[in-house]
Amino acid sequence: MKIKLDENLGKSALVVLREAGYEAERPSEEGLAGYPDEQIWEFAQSQGLFFITLDVDFSDIRKYPPGTHPGILILRLSNQSREVVKQTLSKIIKEYPLETIKGCLAVADESRTRIRRPKT
Protein backbone atom coordinates (compact mmCIF):
# COMPACT_ATOMS: atom_id res chain seq x y z
CA MET A 1 0.00 0.00 0.00
CA LYS A 2 1.30 3.44 -0.92
CA ILE A 3 1.14 6.32 1.53
CA LYS A 4 1.75 10.04 1.33
CA LEU A 5 2.76 11.73 4.58
CA ASP A 6 1.93 15.37 5.01
CA GLU A 7 4.85 17.73 5.40
CA ASN A 8 4.07 18.13 9.10
CA LEU A 9 5.20 14.55 9.78
CA GLY A 10 8.90 13.88 10.09
CA LYS A 11 11.25 11.19 8.92
CA SER A 12 10.64 9.12 12.04
CA ALA A 13 7.02 8.55 10.95
CA LEU A 14 8.32 7.54 7.54
CA VAL A 15 10.62 4.98 9.17
CA VAL A 16 7.75 3.49 11.22
CA LEU A 17 5.66 3.01 8.08
CA ARG A 18 8.48 1.59 5.97
CA GLU A 19 9.45 -0.85 8.72
CA ALA A 20 5.82 -2.02 8.75
CA GLY A 21 6.08 -2.75 5.03
CA TYR A 22 4.35 0.30 3.58
CA GLU A 23 5.59 2.36 0.65
CA ALA A 24 5.62 5.83 2.17
CA GLU A 25 6.91 9.16 0.92
CA ARG A 26 7.13 12.69 2.28
CA PRO A 27 6.52 15.76 0.08
CA SER A 28 10.20 16.73 0.28
CA GLU A 29 11.17 13.45 -1.43
CA GLU A 30 9.03 14.32 -4.44
CA GLY A 31 9.88 17.98 -4.86
CA LEU A 32 6.72 19.18 -3.07
CA ALA A 33 8.36 20.74 0.00
CA GLY A 34 6.66 23.99 0.97
CA TYR A 35 3.63 23.41 -1.26
CA PRO A 36 0.20 24.29 0.17
CA ASP A 37 -1.89 21.48 1.67
CA GLU A 38 -4.30 21.61 -1.27
CA GLN A 39 -1.54 20.81 -3.76
CA ILE A 40 -0.10 18.00 -1.66
CA TRP A 41 -3.62 16.60 -1.25
CA GLU A 42 -4.27 16.83 -5.01
CA PHE A 43 -0.98 15.06 -5.73
CA ALA A 44 -1.80 12.28 -3.24
CA GLN A 45 -5.25 11.86 -4.80
CA SER A 46 -3.96 11.81 -8.36
CA GLN A 47 -1.58 9.00 -7.36
CA GLY A 48 -4.18 7.08 -5.31
CA LEU A 49 -2.20 7.47 -2.09
CA PHE A 50 -3.48 7.00 1.46
CA PHE A 51 -2.79 10.28 3.30
CA ILE A 52 -1.50 10.73 6.87
CA THR A 53 -1.35 14.14 8.53
CA LEU A 54 -1.41 16.09 11.78
CA ASP A 55 -3.64 18.71 10.17
CA VAL A 56 -7.18 18.55 11.60
CA ASP A 57 -8.50 20.56 8.61
CA PHE A 58 -8.67 17.19 6.82
CA SER A 59 -11.26 15.91 9.35
CA ASP A 60 -14.14 17.77 7.66
CA ILE A 61 -16.28 14.93 6.29
CA ARG A 62 -18.21 17.36 4.10
CA LYS A 63 -15.02 18.21 2.25
CA TYR A 64 -13.40 14.75 2.54
CA PRO A 65 -16.30 12.26 2.66
CA PRO A 66 -15.29 8.65 3.27
CA GLY A 67 -15.30 6.63 0.07
CA THR A 68 -14.29 9.55 -2.17
CA HIS A 69 -10.53 9.20 -1.55
CA PRO A 70 -7.99 6.44 -0.85
CA GLY A 71 -8.09 7.19 2.88
CA ILE A 72 -7.03 9.76 5.45
CA LEU A 73 -5.51 9.20 8.87
CA ILE A 74 -5.31 12.28 11.07
CA LEU A 75 -3.10 12.11 14.14
CA ARG A 76 -4.74 14.47 16.61
CA LEU A 77 -2.13 14.44 19.32
CA SER A 78 -1.85 16.74 22.33
CA ASN A 79 1.91 16.15 22.24
CA GLN A 80 3.31 16.09 18.70
CA SER A 81 6.85 15.17 19.68
CA ARG A 82 8.69 12.76 17.43
CA GLU A 83 8.46 9.99 20.04
CA VAL A 84 4.71 10.37 20.63
CA VAL A 85 4.05 10.44 16.87
CA LYS A 86 6.11 7.27 16.41
CA GLN A 87 4.43 5.45 19.31
CA THR A 88 0.93 6.43 18.25
CA LEU A 89 1.47 5.59 14.60
CA SER A 90 2.98 2.21 15.53
CA LYS A 91 0.00 1.45 17.78
CA ILE A 92 -2.51 2.42 15.10
CA ILE A 93 -1.00 0.29 12.35
CA LYS A 94 -0.90 -2.71 14.69
CA GLU A 95 -4.56 -2.28 15.69
CA TYR A 96 -5.80 -1.16 12.27
CA PRO A 97 -3.58 -2.18 9.37
CA LEU A 98 -3.99 0.69 6.93
CA GLU A 99 -5.47 -1.62 4.30
CA THR A 100 -8.47 -2.10 6.61
CA ILE A 101 -9.21 1.62 6.70
CA LYS A 102 -8.64 2.35 3.04
CA GLY A 103 -11.25 4.84 1.81
CA CYS A 104 -12.05 5.84 5.40
CA LEU A 105 -11.51 9.00 7.37
CA ALA A 106 -9.77 8.06 10.62
CA VAL A 107 -8.84 10.34 13.50
CA ALA A 108 -6.52 9.00 16.17
CA ASP A 109 -5.23 10.37 19.42
CA GLU A 110 -2.95 8.80 22.00
CA SER A 111 -5.69 6.54 23.36
CA ARG A 112 -8.23 5.77 20.62
CA THR A 113 -8.95 5.76 16.91
CA ARG A 114 -12.28 6.82 15.44
CA ILE A 115 -13.05 5.61 11.93
CA ARG A 116 -15.70 6.97 9.56
CA ARG A 117 -16.30 4.35 6.90
CA PRO A 118 -17.91 4.94 3.49
CA LYS A 119 -21.67 4.64 3.43
CA THR A 120 -22.77 1.48 1.68
C-alpha positions as CSV (number, residue, x, y, z in Angstrom):
1,M,0.0,0.0,0.0
2,K,1.3,3.4,-0.9
3,I,1.1,6.3,1.5
4,K,1.8,10.0,1.3
5,L,2.8,11.7,4.6
6,D,1.9,15.4,5.0
7,E,4.9,17.7,5.4
8,N,4.1,18.1,9.1
9,L,5.2,14.6,9.8
10,G,8.9,13.9,10.1
11,K,11.3,11.2,8.9
12,S,10.6,9.1,12.0
13,A,7.0,8.5,11.0
14,L,8.3,7.5,7.5
15,V,10.6,5.0,9.2
16,V,7.8,3.5,11.2
17,L,5.7,3.0,8.1
18,R,8.5,1.6,6.0
19,E,9.5,-0.9,8.7
20,A,5.8,-2.0,8.8
21,G,6.1,-2.7,5.0
22,Y,4.4,0.3,3.6
23,E,5.6,2.4,0.7
24,A,5.6,5.8,2.2
25,E,6.9,9.2,0.9
26,R,7.1,12.7,2.3
27,P,6.5,15.8,0.1
28,S,10.2,16.7,0.3
29,E,11.2,13.5,-1.4
30,E,9.0,14.3,-4.4
31,G,9.9,18.0,-4.9
32,L,6.7,19.2,-3.1
33,A,8.4,20.7,0.0
34,G,6.7,24.0,1.0
35,Y,3.6,23.4,-1.3
36,P,0.2,24.3,0.2
37,D,-1.9,21.5,1.7
38,E,-4.3,21.6,-1.3
39,Q,-1.5,20.8,-3.8
40,I,-0.1,18.0,-1.7
41,W,-3.6,16.6,-1.3
42,E,-4.3,16.8,-5.0
43,F,-1.0,15.1,-5.7
44,A,-1.8,12.3,-3.2
45,Q,-5.3,11.9,-4.8
46,S,-4.0,11.8,-8.4
47,Q,-1.6,9.0,-7.4
48,G,-4.2,7.1,-5.3
49,L,-2.2,7.5,-2.1
50,F,-3.5,7.0,1.5
51,F,-2.8,10.3,3.3
52,I,-1.5,10.7,6.9
53,T,-1.4,14.1,8.5
54,L,-1.4,16.1,11.8
55,D,-3.6,18.7,10.2
56,V,-7.2,18.6,11.6
57,D,-8.5,20.6,8.6
58,F,-8.7,17.2,6.8
59,S,-11.3,15.9,9.3
60,D,-14.1,17.8,7.7
61,I,-16.3,14.9,6.3
62,R,-18.2,17.4,4.1
63,K,-15.0,18.2,2.2
64,Y,-13.4,14.7,2.5
65,P,-16.3,12.3,2.7
66,P,-15.3,8.6,3.3
67,G,-15.3,6.6,0.1
68,T,-14.3,9.5,-2.2
69,H,-10.5,9.2,-1.6
70,P,-8.0,6.4,-0.8
71,G,-8.1,7.2,2.9
72,I,-7.0,9.8,5.4
73,L,-5.5,9.2,8.9
74,I,-5.3,12.3,11.1
75,L,-3.1,12.1,14.1
76,R,-4.7,14.5,16.6
77,L,-2.1,14.4,19.3
78,S,-1.8,16.7,22.3
79,N,1.9,16.1,22.2
80,Q,3.3,16.1,18.7
81,S,6.8,15.2,19.7
82,R,8.7,12.8,17.4
83,E,8.5,10.0,20.0
84,V,4.7,10.4,20.6
85,V,4.0,10.4,16.9
86,K,6.1,7.3,16.4
87,Q,4.4,5.4,19.3
88,T,0.9,6.4,18.3
89,L,1.5,5.6,14.6
90,S,3.0,2.2,15.5
91,K,0.0,1.5,17.8
92,I,-2.5,2.4,15.1
93,I,-1.0,0.3,12.3
94,K,-0.9,-2.7,14.7
95,E,-4.6,-2.3,15.7
96,Y,-5.8,-1.2,12.3
97,P,-3.6,-2.2,9.4
98,L,-4.0,0.7,6.9
99,E,-5.5,-1.6,4.3
100,T,-8.5,-2.1,6.6
101,I,-9.2,1.6,6.7
102,K,-8.6,2.3,3.0
103,G,-11.2,4.8,1.8
104,C,-12.1,5.8,5.4
105,L,-11.5,9.0,7.4
106,A,-9.8,8.1,10.6
107,V,-8.8,10.3,13.5
108,A,-6.5,9.0,16.2
109,D,-5.2,10.4,19.4
110,E,-3.0,8.8,22.0
111,S,-5.7,6.5,23.4
112,R,-8.2,5.8,20.6
113,T,-8.9,5.8,16.9
114,R,-12.3,6.8,15.4
115,I,-13.0,5.6,11.9
116,R,-15.7,7.0,9.6
117,R,-16.3,4.4,6.9
118,P,-17.9,4.9,3.5
119,K,-21.7,4.6,3.4
120,T,-22.8,1.5,1.7
